[in-house]
């Protein structure tokens, strides 16, 4: 039997703080983050 050829897997690394500012999110992603932050602020203010 022939063995399956393993393809090199893409290497994913964690994003740094400096890269977060340059990372482009779609509008839905930005709205989602703002929704979470506003919920956290409401919880803290209670």
C-alpha positions as CSV (number, residue, x, y, z in Angstrom):
1,X,0.0,0.0,0.0
2,X,1.2,3.5,-0.8
3,X,1.4,5.8,2.1
4,X,-0.4,9.1,1.9
5,X,1.8,12.1,1.2
6,X,1.6,14.6,4.0
7,X,1.2,18.2,2.9
8,X,3.0,20.8,4.9
9,X,0.5,22.4,7.2
10,X,0.2,26.1,7.4
11,X,1.8,27.6,10.5
12,X,-0.4,29.8,12.6
13,X,1.1,31.9,15.3
14,X,-0.5,34.1,17.9
15,X,-1.1,37.7,17.0
16,X,0.9,40.4,18.9
17,X,-0.4,43.6,20.4
18,X,1.2,45.6,17.6
19,X,-0.4,43.5,14.9
20,X,-3.9,43.9,16.4
21,X,-4.0,47.6,15.4
22,X,-3.2,46.7,11.8
23,X,-5.6,43.8,11.6
24,X,-8.6,44.6,9.4
25,X,-11.9,43.3,10.7
26,X,-15.1,43.4,8.8
27,X,-17.9,45.7,10.1
28,X,-19.7,42.8,11.7
29,X,-16.5,41.9,13.7
30,X,-16.1,45.5,15.0
31,X,-19.8,45.7,16.0
32,X,-19.4,42.3,17.8
33,X,-16.4,43.6,19.8
34,X,-18.2,46.8,20.7
35,X,-21.3,44.9,21.8
36,X,-19.2,42.8,24.1
37,X,-17.4,45.8,25.6
38,X,-20.6,47.7,26.1
39,X,-22.1,44.7,27.9
40,X,-19.0,44.5,30.1
41,X,-19.3,48.2,31.0
42,X,-23.0,47.8,31.9
43,X,-22.2,44.8,34.1
44,X,-19.4,46.7,35.9
45,X,-21.6,49.8,36.4
46,X,-24.3,47.7,38.1
